[in-house]
Amino acid sequence: MSLKIRLTIISTTIAGVIFTLASVIIYLLISAILIAQVDQKLQDTWEAVRLVMRVSSEGDLEAIREFAFESEVYFQAWGKDGELKGSSSNVNQLERPLSPDGINSAQPLFADVNIDGVAVRVLSVPLVVGERAIGTLQIGRSLKEVNRTREAMFEALVSTVLITTILTGYTGWLVIQRILRPLERAKDAAQQITQSNDLSRRIPQQGTRGDEVDQWVDAFNQNISRLEKLIETQRRFIADVGHELRTPLTVIKGNLGLMRRMKTYDEESITSISQEADRLTRLVGDLILLAQAEAGKLPMERQEVELDTVLLEVFRQLTVLAKESQTKFKLGEVDQALVCGDRDRLTQVLVNLISNGIKYTPSGGTVIVGLDKHEGFARLSIADNGPGIPAEDLPHIFERFFRAEKARQRSRDGKGYGLGLSIAYWIVVNHRGRIEVETTEGAGTTFTVWLPLKVGECLD
């Protein structure tokens, strides 16, 4: 069953129930008003009858003068001994009380009775002289007109409920169809996207209404955009991995082919194969590390780390690389800082960022590293005066295999994969920190790593 039909049935059912309840209330209210009018007429009749009543000197009810009763009015006067003292002509043959329950009532009593198939509303009034009961007066009025009015009202209300329910259902169908039309168009567009496998397509917005349908369309388009980006990233990742694997595999295969033809091996070929195997091992290791980081499952210890000590160790290690690159490698202000984290991973962050700065800084350039504390964070800075990073490349520098080769020359040793910044980014994020980049084309780049200072015990 379609959503339109279900919504139409639900709305029609609710409207039908509401109309029915309203009709029942109207019917009961009008019926009560009609009965109240009859009761008032009965009381008016009693006030008129009491003026012509006759009581004997002993205080007994004797008779009632002739009184002109309406044809729809019934009258009986009963003495205290149960003797009928008088009645209207339309009940002369009736020898029993109009309302048996009202004969012995000590208070005025209204009752609905049936007399020869005629519905009658009866008022029974006890007759009292002083404190002595002398009989009972019963006045009845036919409910024929009231019942006729009730029947007509019932038929009218039933017809009204049926007609209004049908009209409500039809109107609801039209309104729901119009409301759901954007959803139908969205569904068709989504099916076309699925069938064509074209994630560049989007569901058109339905104006600027800003209702739930537009919000749903906007959310769907955002998800499609995110999915398109993920798939494009995956495609680029596969292409980049293939490209990075091709070179070492080609070298290994070429050296093996050479040794097979020469039926011997030389130390240079073995060394080349070993180096390329190491490159493949590093690449696979980095990819596994990135996959774990992006899945939030990066294995990491939580212990106290003297960040200044780690920085000095990395500085000594990379001084050799700086000399080979003819880069001035300087140590700026270094403050003591304790953080909670994985010492080896933090060392990897510093090695990646500093070696990156050294490799992409021209000969004669300068790389300066420093460490201080600021507002509860340890602040590591790696600044170079290289060519900088173009503005269009800046949002992508932490993506896998990304290298801004137009502005920063490719690694001089040919060992870079474009994974170093991605690994550094994820390690810092998993330490509850962040990396900021400031760059000016032609003037240099500064990477700033913020790590929370140790407070209390280092807990996982």
Order of alpha helices (4+ residues) and beta strands (2+ residues): alpha-beta-beta-beta-beta-beta-beta-beta-alpha-alpha-alpha-beta-alpha-beta-beta-alpha-beta-beta-alpha-beta-beta
